[in-house]
């Protein structure tokens, strides 16, 4: 893909990356790798946020390739479970209900007991926290593998050294490097979320409910960001992009987000001159995912839904200002990053302490031309 404008971030292409030479080679305490025989019932402790879960999908695919006949269950918080329902490499989703019945010490003991009854042969901890190591040890899982982060190395049977180099690479490769060190085969990272037949049927029903014609050119826009306002491009500029696609391509514009994005959504609507379908807070995560899968284009701040769109193979324009695309850009070849230019970027702050200069440097034309480039690729 030609990236002619200066603000198109020049990032390493991770599509098709299957070579161990592309990620750091990490050591495991004692030089031990996971044995391939005897692991028939495997638990993965997943990460806690939508974007983080998506960025672990290639690592999960590596685990599946290495243990093709194992039953793979993944333990995650309820609010990310819908992402994993579209992951073909997972057999079962276990819910970690905290807040809820698994909260507090009593809840953790209860959850450990539930896991103990499942007789898992091994646990691979994608989450970095010590809690995951304590929980799986309490559950009596004999093999516990993961990064030696959060002072948990002594609780793991297979502790992967988390080096300075691996902490500085893209999060997709961060997780792939860990499972590769454990002996897992590397697989290509491409379209990682695959809607099933029932997901397609749900998408058809939602399309009909919202009077979206089959074959219509749908443009999804996600103007919010959970981490904080420093990650958010301006609503009036999102609206201008929406107006151009509506007028020039007869596109139907869908606004995605959570109920917490209500103000950003309303500001986009007020600034737009065309009707916009407001879905923010009106859908479940699964419903949002299947509707995004029907979009011909997705334009977003650095957000969880941005990662979902990329993993679905939807052409995606990702807008980055305060955060670092070298660490968290969306995966796939159908994605492009438009990055703000400022000496202070990336600052990784939730709230901009100055004047949003990185986001101000990104014009409507920059995003529109990036979107056109994705459409023509």
C-alpha positions in Angstrom: 0.0 0.0 0.0 1.3 3.4 -0.9 1.4 5.8 2.1 2.0 9.1 0.5 1.1 11.5 3.3 3.6 12.2 6.1 1.0 11.5 8.8 0.5 7.9 7.6 2.5 6.0 10.2 5.3 3.9 8.7 4.8 0.8 10.8 6.2 -2.7 10.4 3.7 -5.0 8.6 2.7 -7.9 10.9 0.4 -9.6 8.4 1.7 -13.0 7.6 4.4 -12.8 10.3 5.3 -16.3 11.1 9.0 -16.2 11.5 10.7 -16.4 14.9 13.3 -13.9 13.7 10.7 -11.1 13.9 10.2 -11.3 17.6 12.7 -11.4 20.5 14.0 -14.8 21.6 13.2 -15.1 25.3 14.5 -17.5 27.9 12.4 -19.6 30.2 13.6 -20.3 33.8 15.4 -23.6 33.7 15.3 -23.7 29.9 12.0 -25.6 30.1 9.4 -25.6 27.3 5.9 -27.0 27.5 5.8 -30.6 26.7 3.5 -31.4 23.7 2.4 -34.8 25.1 0.0 -35.1 28.0 -1.6 -31.6 27.8 -5.2 -32.4 26.9 -7.0 -29.9 29.0 -5.5 -26.4 28.8 -6.6 -23.2 30.5 -5.7 -19.8 29.2 -6.1 -16.7 31.5 -7.1 -14.0 29.1 -6.6 -10.3 29.3 -9.2 -7.9 30.7 -10.0 -5.3 28.0 -11.4 -5.6 24.5 -8.3 -4.3 22.6 -6.0 -6.3 24.7 -8.0 -9.5 24.1 -7.9 -8.9 20.3 -4.1 -8.4 20.5 -3.7 -11.8 22.2 -5.6 -13.7 19.4 -2.5 -14.5 17.4 -0.9 -16.0 20.5 -4.0 -18.0 21.1 -3.8 -19.3 17.5 -0.2 -20.3 18.2 -1.3 -22.3 21.3 -4.0 -24.0 19.2 -1.5 -24.9 16.5 0.8 -26.5 19.1 -2.0 -28.4 20.9 -4.5 -29.2 18.1 -6.3 -31.9 20.1 -6.5 -30.2 23.4 -9.6 -28.8 25.0 -8.8 -25.1 25.3 -10.8 -23.0 27.8 -10.2 -19.3 28.4 -10.9 -17.5 31.7 -11.9 -13.9 31.1 -14.1 -11.1 32.5 -17.7 -11.1 31.2 -17.3 -7.8 29.3 -14.8 -9.3 26.8 -16.4 -12.7 26.3 -18.3 -11.8 23.1 -14.9 -11.1 21.4 -13.8 -14.7 22.0 -17.0 -16.2 20.8 -15.8 -15.4 17.3 -12.4 -16.9 17.9 -12.2 -20.4 16.3 -9.2 -21.4 18.5 -11.1 -21.5 21.8 -13.4 -24.3 22.8 -14.9 -22.9 26.0 -15.2 -19.5 27.7 -15.1 -19.4 31.5 -16.4 -16.2 33.1 -14.4 -14.5 35.9 -17.2 -12.7 37.6 -15.4 -10.0 39.6 -17.2 -7.8 40.5 -19.6 -10.5 41.3 -19.4 -14.0 42.9 -15.6 -14.2 42.3 -14.8 -10.8 44.0 -12.7 -10.6 47.2 -10.7 -13.4 48.9 -13.8 -15.6 49.3 -14.7 -15.2 45.7 -11.1 -16.1 44.5 -11.2 -19.3 46.7 -14.5 -20.2 45.1 -13.2 -19.7 41.6 -10.0 -21.7 42.4 -12.3 -24.5 43.5 -14.3 -24.4 40.3 -11.0 -24.6 38.3 -9.7 -27.4 40.5 -12.8 -29.5 39.6 -11.9 -29.1 35.9 -8.6 -30.9 36.3 -6.6 -28.7 33.9 -3.2 -30.1 32.8 -1.7 -26.7 32.2 -2.4 -23.0 32.4 -0.9 -20.3 30.1 -1.3 -16.9 31.6 -1.6 -14.1 29.0 -2.6 -11.7 31.7 0.5 -10.2 33.5 -0.8 -9.9 37.0 0.3 -11.9 40.0 -3.3 -12.7 40.7 -3.5 -15.1 37.7 -0.5 -17.1 39.1 -1.9 -17.2 42.6 -5.3 -18.4 41.3 -4.0 -21.1 39.1 -1.7 -22.4 41.9 -4.6 -22.4 44.3 -6.5 -24.4 41.6 -3.8 -27.1 41.7 -2.9 -26.8 38.0 0.4 -28.5 37.7 1.9 -26.5 34.8 1.6 -22.7 35.1 3.3 -20.7 32.4 3.6 -17.0 31.6 5.8 -13.9 31.9 7.7 -13.4 35.2 5.9 -10.1 35.6 4.5 -8.6 38.8 6.9 -10.6 41.0 5.1 -13.8 40.2 8.0 -15.8 38.8 8.3 -18.1 41.8 4.6 -19.2 41.4 5.1 -20.3 37.8 6.6 -23.6 36.7 7.5 -22.0 33.3 8.5 -18.4 33.9 9.3 -16.5 30.7 11.8 -13.7 31.2 10.2 -10.3 30.3 13.1 -8.4 28.9 13.4 -4.7 28.2 13.3 -5.5 24.4 10.0 -7.4 24.6 8.3 -4.7 26.6 9.0 -2.2 23.7 7.5 -4.2 20.8 4.0 -4.3 19.5 1.5 -6.0 21.9 0.7 -8.7 19.3 4.3 -9.7 19.2 4.7 -9.3 23.0 2.2 -12.2 23.5 3.5 -14.2 20.5 7.0 -14.0 21.9 5.9 -15.4 25.2 4.2 -18.5 23.8 7.0 -19.0 21.3 9.5 -19.1 24.2 7.3 -21.8 25.7 7.7 -23.9 22.6 4.5 -23.0 20.7 4.6 -22.9 16.9 4.2 -19.5 15.3 1.3 -18.9 12.9 0.4 -16.1 10.7 -1.7 -13.3 12.2 -4.4 -12.2 9.8 -8.2 -12.3 10.1 -8.5 -13.6 13.6 -12.2 -13.0 14.3 -14.6 -15.1 12.1 -18.4 -14.7 12.4 -20.2 -18.0 12.5 -23.5 -18.8 10.8 -25.5 -17.7 13.8 -23.5 -14.4 13.9 -24.4 -13.8 10.2 -28.0 -14.4 11.0 -27.9 -11.9 13.9 -26.3 -9.4 11.6 -29.1 -9.9 9.0 -31.7 -9.3 11.7 -30.0 -6.2 13.0 -29.6 -4.8 9.5 -33.3 -5.3 8.9 -34.2 -3.8 12.2 -32.3 -0.6 11.4 -33.5 -0.5 7.8 -30.0 -1.1 6.4 -30.3 -2.5 2.9 -28.3 -5.5 2.0 -25.4 -4.4 -0.2 -25.4 -0.9 1.2 -22.0 0.7 1.8 -21.7 1.0 5.5 -19.1 3.2 7.2 -18.6 2.6 10.9 -17.3 5.5 13.1 -16.1 5.1 16.7 -15.4 8.6 18.1 -15.0 7.6 21.7 -12.2 6.1 23.7 -12.3 4.4 27.1 -8.8 5.4 28.2 -9.5 9.2 28.2 -10.1 12.3 26.1 -6.4 12.6 25.0 -7.0 9.7 22.6 -10.1 11.4 20.9 -10.1 13.1 17.6 -12.6 16.0 17.3 -16.3 15.2 16.8 -16.7 17.9 14.2 -13.9 16.3 12.1 -15.5 12.9 12.4 -18.7 14.5 11.2 -17.0 16.1 8.2 -15.6 12.7 7.2 -19.0 11.1 7.6 -20.6 13.8 5.4 -18.1 13.3 2.6 -18.7 9.6 2.5 -22.4 10.0 2.7 -22.5 12.5 -0.2 -19.8 11.0 -2.4 -20.5 7.3 -2.0 -24.1 7.2 -0.7 -22.8 5.6 2.4 -24.9 4.8 5.5 -23.0 6.0 8.6 -23.1 4.0 11.8 -21.9 5.4 15.1 -20.4 2.8 17.5 -19.5 3.1 21.1 -20.6 2.5 24.7 -23.0 4.5 26.8 -19.9 6.3 28.1 -19.3 7.7 24.6 -22.7 9.4 24.6 -21.3 13.0 24.6 -18.9 12.3 21.7 -21.6 10.6 19.7 -24.1 13.5 20.2 -21.4 16.0 19.3 -20.8 14.1 16.0 -24.5 14.1 15.3 -24.9 17.8 15.9 -22.0 18.6 13.6 -23.1 16.4 10.7 -25.4 17.4 7.9 -26.6 13.8 7.2 -28.6 11.3 9.2 -26.3 9.1 11.3 -27.4 5.8 12.9 -26.6 6.0 16.6 -25.7 2.6 18.0 -23.7 3.7 21.0 -24.9 1.9 24.1 -27.8 0.4 22.0 -26.1 -2.9 21.3 -24.4 -5.7 23.0 -20.7 -6.2 22.2 -21.6 -9.2 20.1 -24.2 -7.1 18.1 -21.6 -4.4 17.6 -19.1 -6.9 16.3 -21.4 -8.5 13.8 -22.5 -5.1 12.5 -18.9 -3.9 12.2 -18.2 -7.1 10.2 -20.7 -5.7 7.6 -19.0 -2.4 7.3 -17.0 -1.5 4.2 -14.9 1.0 6.2 -14.3 1.7 9.8 -12.8 5.0 11.2 -11.8 5.1 14.8 -9.7 6.5 17.5 -7.3 4.1 19.2 -10.0 1.9 20.9 -11.1 -1.6 21.5 -13.5 -1.5 18.5 -10.7 -0.4 16.3 -8.9 -3.6 17.1 -12.1 -5.6 16.5 -12.5 -4.1 13.1 -8.9 -4.9 12.1 -9.2 -8.5 13.4 -12.4 -8.9 11.3 -10.5 -7.9 8.2 -12.6 -4.7 7.8 -10.7 -1.8 6.1 -9.8 0.4 9.1 -8.5 3.9 9.5 -7.0 4.2 13.0 -6.4 7.7 14.4 -3.5 8.0 16.9 -2.4 11.0 18.9 -1.4 10.5 22.5 -0.8 6.7 22.2 1.9 4.8 20.3 0.9 2.9 17.1 4.2 1.0 17.3 2.7 -0.7 20.3 -1.1 -0.9 19.7 -1.9 -0.3 16.0 -4.6 -2.6 14.7 -3.5 -5.9 13.1 -4.0 -6.9 9.4 -3.1 -5.5 6.0 -6.5 -3.7 5.7 -5.5 -1.1 8.3 -3.8 2.2 8.1 -2.7 4.6 10.9 -3.1 8.4 10.7 -0.8 9.7 13.4 -0.7 13.2 14.9 2.5 15.1 14.6 3.7 16.8 17.8 6.9 16.7 19.7 5.1 15.5 22.8 3.4 12.5 21.1 3.1 9.8 22.2 2.7 11.0 25.8 0.4 8.2 26.9 -1.6 10.6 29.1 -5.3 10.2 29.6 -5.9 14.0 29.6 -3.9 16.3 27.4 -2.0 18.8 29.6 -1.6 21.3 26.7 -3.7 22.0 23.6 -4.4 18.7 21.9 -1.7 19.7 19.3 -1.3 16.1 18.1 -4.9 15.7 17.3 -5.2 19.2 15.9 -2.5 18.3 13.4 -4.7 15.6 11.8 -7.1 17.2 9.3 -10.3 15.9 7.8 -8.4 15.5 4.5 -5.8 13.3 6.1 -8.4 10.9 7.4 -10.5 11.0 4.2 -7.5 10.3 2.0 -6.4 7.5 4.2 -9.8 6.0 4.0 -9.8 6.3 0.2 -6.4 4.6 0.1 -7.9 1.7 2.1 -10.8 1.5 -0.3 -8.6 1.4 -3.4 -6.0 -1.0 -2.0 
